[in-house]
Amino acid sequence: MGTDLAQDRAIELRAPRRDELDGWYDGLLRAFGGIPESVEERTAWLAVLEPERAIGAFDGDACIGTAGAFSFRLTVPGGAAVRAAGITAVSVAATHRRRGVLTSMMRRQLDDVRSWDWPLAVLTASEPVIYGRFGYGAATYHVNAEIDTARVRLTVPPGTDDVRLRYAAPADVLDACEELYARAVPSRPGMVARLPGWERLLLLDPESARDGASPLQCVMAERDGEFVGFARFRVKPAWEAAGPKGTVVLEDMEAVDPAAHAAVWRFLFGIDLTSTLTARRRPVDEPWQYMASDVRRCRLTLRDSLYVRLVDVGAALESRTYQAPVDVVFEVEDAFCPWNSGRWRLSGDAKGAVCSRTGDAADLVLSVRELGAAYLGGVSLASLAEAGRVRELRGGALGEASLGFGGVVAPWLPHGF
């Protein structure tokens, strides 16, 4: 399909040349406020950029729009790693708003993803209102917490005291931390297998981004000589007349079992001279919340995270499993990717699924946006129906599909891209 630049045919969409990448990146930074990055940050991000999957909108020699895609593998319910385009670096210069540039880049991207034979596209949204019209649905959420560790205590499970913790330089244990992360990826929908070079991004530590906190610190959790968890964090010292009131800022953590998880969180709760633990982008069902003595003093807030877009409805629905048997016909509406529109019969269970075109009567009517929201099991089709976004035509079909699409654990995206 073509682009949507009829309003200004002087604008050209194409992949930036190697000698244009710095200008492409400068345009992206300007659109997000114009704050310059260090050479280290720029180098690390450009190192993981896939130029052949990038798009630039050029007005003459000036790059006035940017978009990119990472070649991710996304964990879906059932544990499969499904090819997904990680849409990133989307921007349009303020001088070129409302001229069809964004729509044209979205059109080009989804056509490209389809040509690569990838069933999914995913993104994190700086402004959620933008991407619904292109078929992206909010599929995962995360929790932010500001915990009063002076008042909240943890009740830990058996085996926690068998876990030992030690400080380590983040760079020295990076490979071990990445191995622990890789072990966790298949266990939770929404996680992505990190591509080569991403480990450098995890250690970026510009002083400008610390807000007065320490350089990045790391503790490793060990049991019987084996690494079973880690946490990367900062400490922001503060004092008042009554004494210290520092803050621990958790950046990242993983643990392989409940005891290791509890040991790491207990350590973070108990760091000297601190009375607050700030955690960002944590799973909504993370178990520390149920060990806390007073969850109200943890000040939990919920935020949308990963947006999912089914580029190939049949292939996407066949790629995951279903926690209960489902046999349902969807009437899918997809104006932006019309090849998805029409009726699809999904038959599946915990062992696998088949999804194909059908002429049978529809059981449920919804748009591809709702399918994207429900795809990873964190958003209920029944809830979407209550919001008027799914319509049931066969009695019982909504309950059947909602149960089948659900999951044992909440989907979670650990970091942005």
C-alpha positions in Angstrom: 0.0 0.0 0.0 1.2 3.5 -0.6 2.0 6.4 1.7 -0.3 9.1 2.8 1.6 12.2 1.9 -0.8 13.6 -0.7 -0.7 16.9 1.2 3.0 17.4 0.6 4.5 15.4 -2.1 7.9 17.0 -1.5 8.3 14.8 1.6 10.0 11.4 0.9 9.9 8.3 3.0 13.0 6.1 2.9 15.6 4.4 5.0 18.3 6.8 6.1 21.7 6.3 4.6 24.6 5.6 7.0 25.8 9.1 6.6 22.3 10.4 7.5 21.9 8.5 10.8 23.3 11.3 13.0 20.8 13.8 11.5 18.0 11.2 11.8 18.9 10.8 15.5 19.2 14.6 16.0 15.7 14.9 14.7 14.4 12.3 17.1 16.1 14.0 20.1 14.6 17.4 19.0 11.1 16.0 18.9 11.5 14.7 22.5 12.6 18.0 23.9 16.1 18.6 22.4 18.1 17.6 25.5 21.5 16.4 24.2 22.8 12.9 25.1 26.3 12.0 25.9 28.5 10.4 23.3 28.3 7.2 25.2 24.5 7.2 25.2 24.2 8.0 21.5 26.8 5.4 20.6 25.0 2.7 22.5 21.6 3.4 21.0 22.9 3.7 17.5 24.8 0.4 18.0 21.5 -1.5 18.6 19.6 0.4 15.9 18.7 -1.6 12.8 19.2 0.9 10.0 17.6 -1.3 7.4 14.4 -1.3 9.4 14.5 2.5 10.1 12.4 5.1 8.3 13.2 8.7 7.7 10.8 11.4 6.4 12.9 13.8 4.4 11.9 17.3 3.3 14.7 18.0 1.0 17.9 17.2 3.0 16.2 17.7 6.3 15.0 14.7 8.3 11.6 15.8 9.7 10.2 12.4 10.8 11.7 9.2 12.2 10.6 5.7 13.0 12.4 2.4 13.6 11.9 -1.3 14.4 13.8 -3.8 16.4 13.6 -7.5 15.4 12.4 -8.8 18.8 11.1 -12.2 19.9 8.2 -11.7 22.3 7.1 -14.3 24.8 3.4 -15.1 24.4 1.1 -17.3 26.5 2.4 -20.8 26.3 6.0 -19.7 26.3 6.6 -19.4 22.5 9.0 -16.6 21.3 7.2 -14.9 18.5 8.7 -12.6 16.0 7.6 -9.0 16.7 8.6 -5.6 15.4 9.6 -3.4 18.3 8.4 0.0 17.0 10.7 2.7 18.3 12.0 6.2 17.7 8.8 7.6 16.3 8.8 11.3 15.9 7.6 14.2 13.7 9.2 17.6 13.7 6.9 20.3 15.1 7.3 22.2 11.9 5.6 19.4 10.0 2.7 18.4 12.1 -0.7 17.5 10.6 0.6 16.8 7.2 0.2 13.1 7.2 3.8 12.2 8.1 3.0 10.0 11.1 0.2 8.1 9.3 2.5 7.6 6.3 5.3 6.2 8.5 2.8 3.9 10.4 1.5 2.7 7.0 5.0 2.0 5.7 6.0 0.2 8.9 3.1 -2.2 9.0 3.4 -3.0 5.3 7.1 -3.7 6.0 6.3 -5.9 9.0 3.8 -7.9 7.0 6.4 -8.4 4.2 8.9 -9.7 6.8 6.2 -12.3 7.7 6.1 -11.2 11.4 2.7 -11.5 13.0 3.1 -8.8 15.6 4.2 -5.2 16.1 4.6 -3.8 19.6 5.5 -0.4 21.1 5.6 1.8 24.2 3.6 5.0 23.8 4.8 8.4 24.8 1.2 9.5 24.2 -1.3 6.6 24.3 -4.0 8.5 22.5 -1.9 8.4 19.3 -1.6 4.7 18.5 -5.1 3.3 19.0 -6.1 4.6 15.5 -3.3 2.4 14.0 -4.6 -0.7 15.8 -2.4 -0.9 18.8 -4.0 -1.9 22.1 -2.6 -1.6 25.6 -1.8 -5.2 26.5 0.5 -4.9 29.6 0.6 -2.8 32.6 3.2 -2.3 35.3 3.3 -1.1 38.9 5.3 1.8 40.3 5.9 1.9 44.0 7.1 4.3 46.6 7.5 2.2 49.7 7.9 3.6 53.3 10.5 1.1 54.4 10.6 2.6 57.9 7.1 1.3 58.5 6.6 -1.6 56.1 8.0 -5.0 56.8 8.3 -8.2 54.8 7.2 -11.6 55.8 9.5 -13.9 53.8 9.0 -17.5 52.8 11.1 -20.5 54.0 14.6 -20.7 52.5 15.2 -17.0 52.3 17.9 -17.1 54.9 19.8 -19.7 52.8 20.4 -17.0 50.1 23.6 -14.9 50.5 24.1 -11.5 48.9 27.2 -9.7 47.9 28.0 -6.4 46.2 29.5 -6.6 42.7 30.6 -4.0 40.1 27.7 -4.0 37.6 30.0 -4.4 34.6 31.8 -7.4 36.2 28.6 -9.5 36.6 26.8 -8.3 33.5 27.0 -11.7 31.8 25.6 -13.5 34.9 22.7 -11.0 35.1 21.9 -11.4 31.5 21.8 -15.2 31.9 19.3 -14.8 34.7 17.2 -12.5 32.6 17.3 -14.9 29.7 16.1 -17.7 32.0 13.1 -15.6 33.0 12.0 -14.6 29.5 10.0 -17.7 28.6 8.2 -17.7 31.9 6.2 -14.5 31.4 4.3 -13.1 28.4 5.4 -9.7 27.3 9.1 -10.2 28.0 11.5 -9.8 25.1 14.7 -11.7 24.3 17.4 -9.0 24.5 19.4 -8.5 21.3 23.2 -8.3 21.2 24.4 -4.9 22.3 21.5 -4.3 24.7 23.7 -5.1 27.7 25.5 -1.8 27.1 22.3 0.1 27.4 21.6 -1.4 30.8 24.9 0.0 32.2 24.5 3.5 30.8 25.0 5.7 33.9 25.1 9.4 33.0 25.3 11.6 36.0 22.6 13.8 34.5 20.1 11.0 34.8 20.7 10.2 38.5 18.9 13.1 40.1 21.4 13.3 42.9 21.6 9.5 43.4 24.7 7.4 43.5 26.2 5.6 40.5 24.6 2.3 39.6 25.2 -0.4 42.3 24.6 -4.1 42.1 24.1 -7.0 44.5 24.1 -10.7 43.5 22.1 -13.3 45.3 23.8 -16.8 45.6 22.8 -20.2 47.0 25.1 -23.2 47.1 27.6 -21.4 44.7 24.9 -20.6 42.1 23.6 -17.1 41.2 19.9 -17.0 41.8 19.1 -13.3 41.6 20.4 -9.8 41.3 19.3 -6.2 41.8 20.7 -3.0 40.1 19.9 0.1 42.1 21.0 3.5 43.3 21.0 5.2 46.7 20.0 8.9 47.0 21.1 10.2 50.4 19.1 12.8 52.2 19.0 14.1 55.8 16.6 16.0 58.0 16.8 17.3 61.6 15.6 13.9 62.9 18.2 11.9 60.9 18.7 10.2 57.6 15.9 9.7 55.1 17.6 8.4 52.0 15.9 6.7 49.1 16.8 3.4 47.3 16.0 3.6 43.6 15.5 0.2 42.1 16.5 0.0 38.4 16.3 -3.7 37.6 16.1 -7.1 39.3 15.5 -10.7 38.6 15.2 -13.8 40.8 14.8 -17.5 40.0 12.5 -18.6 42.9 10.5 -17.2 45.8 13.3 -17.4 48.4 15.8 -15.6 46.1 13.1 -13.0 45.3 12.4 -12.4 49.0 16.1 -12.2 49.8 16.7 -9.5 47.3 13.7 -7.4 48.3 14.5 -7.8 52.0 18.0 -6.4 51.3 16.5 -3.4 49.4 14.2 -2.7 52.3 17.0 -2.7 54.8 19.8 -0.5 53.3 21.2 1.7 56.0 20.3 5.4 56.1 17.3 5.0 53.9 13.6 5.1 54.6 12.1 4.9 51.1 12.3 2.4 48.3 11.2 3.6 44.9 10.6 0.8 42.3 9.5 1.5 38.7 8.1 -0.8 36.0 7.5 -3.8 38.2 5.0 -6.7 37.4 1.5 -6.1 38.6 1.5 -9.5 40.4 5.0 -9.4 41.8 5.0 -11.4 45.1 6.7 -8.8 47.3 3.4 -7.0 47.4 1.8 -9.9 49.3 4.7 -10.1 51.7 4.4 -6.4 52.7 2.9 -5.7 56.1 1.1 -2.6 54.9 0.5 -2.3 51.1 -1.1 1.2 51.5 2.2 2.5 52.6 3.7 1.2 49.4 1.9 3.8 47.3 1.3 1.6 44.3 0.3 3.2 40.9 -0.6 1.4 37.7 0.6 2.5 34.3 0.1 1.2 30.8 3.2 -0.3 29.2 3.4 -2.5 26.1 1.0 -1.9 23.2 0.4 -4.9 20.9 -0.8 -4.8 17.2 -1.7 -8.0 15.4 -0.3 -7.6 11.9 -1.4 -11.1 10.8 -4.5 -12.1 12.9 -4.4 -15.8 12.0 -0.6 -16.3 12.6 -0.7 -14.3 15.8 -3.6 -16.2 17.3 -2.0 -19.5 16.3 1.3 -18.6 17.9 0.0 -18.7 21.5 -1.9 -21.3 23.6 -5.1 -20.9 25.6 -5.5 -21.8 29.2 -9.0 -23.3 28.6 -10.5 -24.7 25.4 -11.8 -22.1 23.0 -13.7 -22.4 19.7 -15.0 -19.0 18.6 -15.5 -17.0 15.5 -14.3 -13.4 15.6 -15.6 -10.7 13.3 -12.5 -8.5 13.1 -12.6 -4.9 12.1 -9.2 -3.5 10.8 -9.5 -0.4 8.6 -5.7 0.3 8.7 -4.7 -3.2 7.8 -7.7 -4.5 5.8 -6.1 -7.9 5.1 -7.1 -8.7 8.7 -10.7 -7.7 8.4 -13.4 -10.4 8.3 -14.3 -13.6 10.1 -11.7 -15.9 11.8 -12.3 -19.1 13.6 -10.0 -19.8 16.5 -9.9 -23.3 18.0 -7.3 -23.9 20.7 -6.3 -25.1 24.1 -3.2 -25.4 26.3 -1.5 -27.6 23.6 -1.9 -25.3 20.6 -4.3 -23.5 18.3 -5.5 -23.2 14.7 -6.9 -19.9 13.4 -8.2 -19.5 9.8 -10.7 -17.7 7.7 -14.3 -18.8 7.9 -17.7 -18.1 6.5 -19.4 -19.2 9.7 -21.5 -16.8 11.7 -19.6 -14.5 14.0 -19.7 -15.1 17.8 -17.8 -12.0 18.8 -17.3 -8.7 17.0 -14.3 -6.5 17.9 -11.6 -4.5 16.3 -7.9 -5.6 16.0 -7.1 -3.1 18.7 -9.1 -5.2 21.2 -7.5 -8.4 20.0 -4.1 -6.7 20.7 -5.1 -5.6 24.1 -6.3 -9.1 25.1 -3.5 -11.0 23.2 -1.0 -11.5 26.1 -3.7 -12.4 28.7 -3.5 -9.3 30.8 -6.7 -7.6 29.6 -10.0 -9.4 29.8 -12.2 -9.6 26.7 -15.1 -9.5 29.1 -13.9 -6.2 30.5 -13.5 -4.8 27.0 -17.1 -5.9 26.3 -18.3 -4.0 29.5 -16.6 -1.0 28.0 -18.6 -1.4 24.8 -15.5 -2.5 22.7 -16.5 -6.2 22.2 -19.9 -7.3 21.1 -21.2 -10.8 21.8 -23.5 -12.4 19.2 -23.6 -16.0 20.6 -24.4 -16.5 24.2 -21.5 -17.9 26.2 -18.9 -17.0 23.6 -17.6 -14.1 25.6 -17.0 -16.1 28.7 -15.4 -18.9 26.8 -13.0 -16.6 25.0 -12.2 -14.5 28.1 -11.2 -17.6 30.0 -9.2 -19.0 27.2 -7.2 -15.8 26.6 -6.4 -15.3 30.3 -3.1 -16.3 31.8 -1.5 -17.7 35.0 0.9 -14.8 35.4 0.4 -11.1 34.4 2.2 -10.1 31.2 5.1 -7.7 31.8 7.6 -5.6 29.8 10.7 -5.1 31.9 12.1 -2.1 30.0 11.4 0.3 27.3 12.9 0.4 23.8 
